[in-house]
Every structure is written in structure tokens, then in C-alpha cells.
């Protein structure tokens, strides 16, 4: 049996879980999330715990078991605590500015790039070189952060660009072969 899938999900106080067929709706202090799951996997609410089970040890059922449990756990955590990803901007003259809901990035292009967050996501700028992507849907927070990073990925030689705050860059050496070469 799946180690991830068989663990029950504890529902914290202030969070309500409603299961109607294969539709799971989670309401909490930060908002509401709803998602439809595959009909093969059964989801039950017992004593403020959500239990996910599968009908057989078929390969498809095994893979869906852990996935479904993780998705429901992320929904519960999202409406109670929320999710946050932090991005850093490195480079001379590179900066971010917030104007209303959208963010304007000046990252070495001739024109500034504007990013409008999808509904349910808020972008916060700390200083001029840190961006926080905040929301209750983990998948949407990650996708928005990836879209921001894609505007100017880190340069492998100098490290300039937009990177995740916890990302470690391995910089390349460059053309060191010319130094000290025999003529």
C-alpha cells in the first residue's frame, strides 16, 4: 500500500471539507478550493480526518492513491495557511515595481515586462529585488512563480536574472582555456 496515500489528512479547526461524489470542496479562513477527482479513488471524511483509499493494487490505482491524497492535503493546507514562493532578481539595473495588481519587471530588455497575476494570486514586492507569490492554490502559486522566472532565467556565467530564493546556481567558468596557452 502507498505510504503517502494511507496517511489520513487531519482537518484543522476552522476548515470545512465537503465531499459530494467525486467533488471535494474545502473552505477555510483564507478562501475556498474545489476539485474533481477520478472516480476510482474513494475519499471519505471521518472524525475530522480525510481518508483516501483505492479499490485494488492495480498500477493506475496505486499511482492515483498517493496523488489524490497529496492534492487533498494541499487543498486543506492552502485554505488554512496558504502558500508562498519567493523570487530574487540579480543584476545591475534589474528591478521590480508593483503598480496596482500587476508587476513591472526591468530585467535588461529594451522595454519593461509587465506581469498580471491570475485570480487568487497576489504578488508582493520587497525592496526592488524580491518578489513574493502568495495564494491558496499550490499549483497556481508554483505556475505563476515559474512564469515570472521564465521572463529572465539566471545566466549560467554571471548569475544575472530571476531565480528562486532557495535555488543554488552553479556558475560556469567561461573561456579559461586561452589564459596561459602556448603559442
SEKOLDO-911071 format. One record per residue: x, y, z of N, C-alpha, C, CB in turn. Coordinates in steps of 0.1 Angstrom, whole numbers, plus 2048, in hexadecimal, padded with zeros to 3 digits. Glycine has a CB too. Layout:
<recs>
XYZXYZXYZXYZ...
</recs>
This chain:
<recs>
8087F480080080080080980C8007F680080C8048177FA80B8237F980E82980780482D7F081A82D80A81D83381781784181882C83381981784880D81285580D80285580D81685D8007FD84C8057EE84B8047E78468107EB8427F97ED83E8187E68388237E68418307EC82B8277EE84C8307EE85583B7E185E83B7FA85E83B7DA85F8467CE8678467D28768467C58648527C987E8417CB88D8407C389384C7C78938337CA8998557C48A08617BE8AD85C7CD8A286C7B18AF85F7AB8BC85B7AB8C586879C8B98577B38D08667B48D98727A78E18757BF8E486F7A68E68817998ED8857988FA87C7998F189478C8FC87878990886F78990486179391287278C8F885D78C8F384F7808E984E79A8ED84C7798EB84376D8E28417708DA8347608E984076E8CD8347708C58287628BF82477B8BA82A75E8C18187528BC8137558B28077488C780E7508A680875289C7FD7458997F775A88F80274389C7EA7378997E373B8917D672F8A67DF7398847D773D87B7CC74D87B7CB73787F7BF7518807C07608817BE7658907BE76487B7B075C8997C275F8A77C47628A97D37538B07BF76E8AF7D57728B27E37738C27E47808AB7E776C8C77EE76D8D67F07728D87FE75F8DC7EE77C8E17FF7838E480C7818F380E7928DF80C77B8F681A77A90581D78290782A76A90882078891382A79091683679192583779E91083579992A84179A9388437A09408377A393B84F7A893A82F7AF9418237A69408167BC93B82179C93781679493680A78F92880879D93A7FE78A9267FB7849197F878B9137EC77591B7F578D9067EC7938FF7E17898F37DE7A18FA7E47888F07D17808E47CD7878DD7C27718E97C87868D07C278D8C87B87858BB7B579B8C57BC7858B67A977E8A97A678989F7A47758AA7997888937AA7928887AA78C87D7A27958847B879587479E79286879778885F79E79F86079377F85879777585079E77A8437A576A84D79578683F7A178C8337A678F8347B579882E79E7938407B97988427C778D8477D07A484C7C778B8417DC7818457E578784E7EF77A8397EB77F8597F27838637FC7788648067868717F577C86281377286281E77686C82977085482376D87283076F87A83B76B87384876888883A77487085177186985E77887086977585A85D77087587377687B87F78088687C77C87088877D89087478689B87079389586A7898A387C79288A86379D88585B79888184D7A48798627A088484379C8808367A587383379F88B82B79E86982E7A485C82C7A285981D79F8508357AE8568167AE8538087B18448067B885C8007A983D7FF7AC82E7FD7AA82B7EE7A28268067B081F7EA7AF81B7DD7A980D7DC7BD81B7D67A38097D179C7FD7D07A57F07CF7927FD7C57B07F27C87B97E67C57C77EB7C57B57DF7B87D07E17C37DE7E47C17E37E67B37E77D97C87DA7E97AA7DD7EB79C7E67F779C7CF7EE7947EF7F87917F98027907F281078F8018007847E88127887E181F7877DB8237957D581E77D7D581979C7CF81C7A97DA8207B37C78117AE7E68197B27F181D7BC7F682B7B97FC8127BA7F782E7AC7FC83C7A97F28477AD80083D79B7E58447AB7DB84E7AE7D984F7BD7CE84A7A77DC8457C57DA8457D37E28507DA7DD8387D97EF8507D87F885A7DE7F68687D88068567DC7F38697CB7F08767C57E487C7CB7EF8747B67D98757CC7CD87A7D17CE87F7E07C18707D07D58777E87D787A7F67DF8877F77DE86F7FD7E98897EF7F28947EF7EA8A17EA7FE8927E67E289F7E07DA8AB7DB7D08AF7E67D38A77CE7C98A67EC7C08AA7F77C78B08037B889D7FC7D38AB8067DB8B18117DF8BF80E7E78A88147E38C18017E78CF7FD7DB8D87FD7ED8CE7EF7CF8D37FA7C38DC7FB7C08E08097B78D57F57C18D78137BF8D98217C98E38267BF8CC8297D68E18237E18EA8277DF8F88217EF8E48247DB8F88147DA90580D7CF90E8137D79037FF7C49098177B991181C7BC91482B7AC90A81B7C490D8327C79108407D49198417C99048487DF91683A7EB91E83B7EE92682F7F691483E7EC9208237F09278177FE9228127EF93681880192680680E92280181692F7FC80D9187F582392F7FC82B93A7F98389357F282F94380583B93B7E78489397E084F9467DE8469327D285C9477E18639537E086D9527D586B9567ED86E95D7CD87795E7C288196A7C48709607B488D9687C08979737C189C9787B38A396E7CA89E9857B28A398A7A68B198F7A889A9967A18BA9897A08C898C7A18CD9937948D19807A48D499E7958DA9A47898DA9B378B8D29A077C8E39BA7848E49C87858D99CF77E8F29CE7808D19D77848C69DD77E8B99D577D8CA9E27708BA9C97818AE9C07818A59C378D8B29B17818989C578B8909C87978819C57938919D779B8799C579E86B9C379C8639CE7A48679B57A28589D279E84F9DC7A48419D77A38519EA79D83A9DA7AE82C9D67AE8239E27AB8289D07BC81A9E07A28119EB79E8039E579E8149F17907FB9E77A97EE9E17AA7F09D27AD7E69E479D7EA9CA7A47EB9BC7A67F79B679E7DE9B57A17FA9BD7938059B878A8139BC78F8039BD77C81D9B578A82B9B778D8329BB7808329AB79483A9C57808429C97758519C57788419D97728569BD76F8649B877086D9BF7668649A876E8789C476B8829CA76388F9C17648869D97668909B875B89B9AD75C8A39AC74F8949A075F8A79B874A8B19B873F8AC9B87318BA9AC74189F9B87308999BA7238979C871F88B9B27228949CC7138929DA70F8859DF7158929DB70087B9D771786E9DB71C86C9D47298639D97128669DA7338639D37408589C873D85E9DD74A8589BD74484F9B27438449B474E8569A47438389B274A82D9B37548279A57578229BD7508259A276381F99576781299876F82998C76F80799276A7FA9947717F79867787EE9987687F59867857F397978C7E59737887F597A79B7E49667887D79607867CE9627927D89517827C19617917B896279C7BC9587A77A99607987BC95D7B47BF9557BF7CE9567C37BC9477BC7D695D7BB7E495E7BE7E796D7C07ED9587B27F09707CA7F497E7CC80397E7CC7EF9837DA8089887C681798A7C581B9967CE81B98D7B68259937D682A99E7DF8399A07DB8299997EE83D9AD7DB84B9B17D88519B67E584C9BB7CD85C9B07E98649B47F58719BA7F08679A77FE8729C77F387E9CE7ED87C9D07DE88B9C77F18879CE7D78869CE7C888A9C17C288E9D97C388F9B77CA8949AB7C488E99E7CA8A29AB7C688399F7D287D9937D786E9937D487F9917E68699887CE85B9877CB85597B7D28589867BB84A97D7D98439727E083696F7D88409767EF8349627D582895E7CE8209577D982B9547C281495C7DD80C9577E87FE9537E380B9617F37F99477E87EC9427E47E89367EC7EB9407D57DC9317E97D79257F17D99187E87C99277F57DA91A7DB7DB90E7D27EA90C7CF7D39107C57F09017D47FE8FE7D38028FD7C48018F17DA7FA8F77BC7FD8F57AE7FE9037A77F38EC7A77F490C7AA7F49197A37FF9227A87E691F7A68039217B580E9287BA81B9247B38109267CA81D9177B28299127AB82A91679C82A9037AC81E91579681E91978782192878581091578281B93078E81D93F78D82C94279081494679783293B79A84093E79C8499397918449367A984592E78A84D92977F84B93377384891B77B83F93977183E94276684694F76982F94676584795377584F95F77885E95C77684D96378786295077A87094C77887494B76987493F77F86A94776186C94575386F95274B86093E74D86B95D75186D96A74B87C96C74986797675388496975389396A75189996075A89897975589B9537558A294975D8B094D7618A193B7568B694776B8C394B76F8CD9477658C794477C8D79507628E194E7598EB94475F8E995C7558EF93A7578F893075D9079347608F992475490A94075A91894575C91995076691D94A74F91095976791096477190696377C90F97176A8FB95B77A8F195A7848E79657848F79597918E796D7798DD9787788CF9727748E298376E8C59777798B79737758AE9717818B896676D8A396A77F89A96778A89B95978E88B96A78589D95679B89E9497A08969477AD8AD9467A389393B7B088C9387BD89693C7C88879297BE8909407D48989447DF8A19387E589094A7EA89B92C7E48A39217E98AA9197DE8999177F08AB91E7D28B29187C78C191A7C88AC91D7BA8C99107C78D79117C68DC9117B88DE9067CF8E391B7B48E891C7A68F69177A58E792A7A08F990E79B90790A79990B91278D9088FA79791491B78F91992378492491C77C91E93178992491E76F92E91876693A92176692891775794691C76295292376395492D75895E91976394F92974C95293274095E92D73895494074596493673096F93272897C93372F96F93A71B97F92A73798C92A73F99792473798A92474D99491E72C99F9167249A992071E99890E7199A692C71B9AF9357159BA93A71E9A794170F9B793B72B9C19407349CC9367369BA9437429D893A7349E49317369E692772B9E392A7439E09287209E191F7159EE92270D9D691F70B9F5917708A019187019FE91D6F3A0990B700A089266EEA0592B6E0A0E9246D6A089396E0
</recs>
